[in-house]
Amino acid sequence: MESRKLEAENLPLKNPATREAIELASRIISLTSSLFRAEATFFESCDPEFPGDRYHVVAVETSLSPAEIVRAEQQWISEVISIAPEWESLRLSIRAK
């Protein structure tokens, strides 16, 4: 149940904002993996009707019970808001196994 980490320190990034975004995404992926006890992935997507409206998705497929999923999702929302309050384009996708 280990997530793949984005390692900004190993990338040749000259822009500090890009480095910070990668580090924040890595924290969110780790948080998601921990809460849902499963590997999480991170990707960019859009609404097909509005291709210019891009958003970022953290996806996880979990074996948790429905009640556990609801609790984990509530905690995820609370924690993500505290560490990334201005990241309005972030979405969570949960699939039950």
Backbone torsions as a table, in degrees:
resi	resn	phi	psi	omega
1	MET	NA	42.2	-178.1
2	GLU	-101.5	134.5	178.6
3	SER	-87.8	152.3	173.7
4	ARG	-78.3	126.9	-176.7
5	LYS	-94.3	140.0	170.6
6	LEU	-83.7	125.1	-177.3
7	GLU	-111.0	92.3	-176.8
8	ALA	-62.7	-32.0	-177.2
9	GLU	-67.3	-18.3	180.0
10	ASN	-96.1	-1.2	-179.7
11	LEU	-101.0	144.9	-179.9
12	PRO	-79.4	68.9	-176.4
13	LEU	-98.8	126.5	179.3
14	LYS	-95.7	-21.4	-177.1
15	ASN	-91.8	116.0	-180.0
16	PRO	-59.8	-32.0	179.8
17	ALA	-65.8	-38.4	177.8
18	THR	-65.2	-43.9	177.6
19	ARG	-59.5	-45.3	179.6
20	GLU	-63.0	-40.6	179.2
21	ALA	-63.3	-41.7	179.2
22	ILE	-66.1	-42.0	178.7
23	GLU	-64.0	-39.2	178.0
24	LEU	-66.7	-43.9	177.4
25	ALA	-60.1	-40.2	178.4
26	SER	-62.6	-41.9	177.3
27	ARG	-61.9	-41.4	-178.6
28	ILE	-69.1	-39.3	176.5
29	ILE	-62.5	-44.8	179.0
30	SER	-62.9	-43.5	177.7
31	LEU	-59.2	-46.3	-179.0
32	THR	-62.1	-45.4	178.9
33	SER	-60.7	-41.4	-179.2
34	SER	-67.0	-47.6	-177.3
35	LEU	-66.6	-39.3	-175.3
36	PHE	-98.7	1.3	178.7
37	ARG	49.7	48.6	-178.8
38	ALA	-159.4	162.8	177.4
39	GLU	-70.3	136.7	178.5
40	ALA	-111.5	147.7	175.3
41	THR	-121.4	162.8	-175.6
42	PHE	-136.3	129.0	179.0
43	PHE	-153.3	166.1	176.8
44	GLU	-99.6	144.3	179.7
45	SER	-146.4	179.6	176.8
46	CYS	-154.2	164.9	173.5
47	ASP	-80.4	125.4	-178.3
48	PRO	-56.4	-28.8	179.4
49	GLU	-78.1	-21.2	-179.3
50	PHE	-133.6	71.5	-173.8
51	PRO	-60.7	-20.1	177.3
52	GLY	-78.8	-13.6	-179.7
53	ASP	-90.5	88.1	-175.7
54	ARG	-91.3	147.2	174.8
55	TYR	-145.2	165.6	-177.6
56	HIS	-109.3	135.4	-175.7
57	VAL	-118.4	132.6	168.8
58	VAL	-106.1	117.3	-175.6
59	ALA	-113.4	142.1	179.7
60	VAL	-146.1	141.0	174.5
61	GLU	-116.0	119.5	-169.4
62	THR	-126.3	154.7	176.0
63	SER	-99.5	8.4	179.5
64	LEU	-63.4	156.5	175.6
65	SER	-70.8	161.6	178.3
66	PRO	-55.0	-41.9	179.4
67	ALA	-65.1	-39.4	178.2
68	GLU	-66.8	-37.2	178.2
69	ILE	-62.5	-44.1	179.8
70	VAL	-61.6	-45.5	178.9
71	ARG	-63.4	-43.5	179.9
72	ALA	-64.1	-40.3	179.3
73	GLU	-64.2	-42.9	178.5
74	GLN	-61.8	-42.2	178.8
75	GLN	-67.3	-40.0	178.8
76	TRP	-58.5	-48.4	-179.6
77	ILE	-58.7	-48.0	-179.0
78	SER	-60.5	-45.8	-177.7
79	GLU	-71.6	-39.3	179.0
80	VAL	-66.0	-39.8	177.1
81	ILE	-60.5	-36.7	-178.6
82	SER	-74.6	-31.8	-178.1
83	ILE	-97.6	-18.8	-179.1
84	ALA	-142.9	61.1	-173.4
85	PRO	-63.3	-23.9	-176.5
86	GLU	-98.8	3.6	-177.8
87	TRP	-88.1	78.7	-175.3
88	GLU	-74.9	-16.5	-176.7
89	SER	-90.5	10.3	-177.2
90	LEU	-88.8	132.8	179.3
91	ARG	-127.5	152.4	175.3
92	LEU	-114.6	129.5	176.9
93	SER	-117.8	120.2	-177.5
94	ILE	-117.8	129.3	173.8
95	ARG	-122.2	134.0	176.4
96	ALA	-88.4	138.5	177.7
97	LYS	-78.9	NA	NA
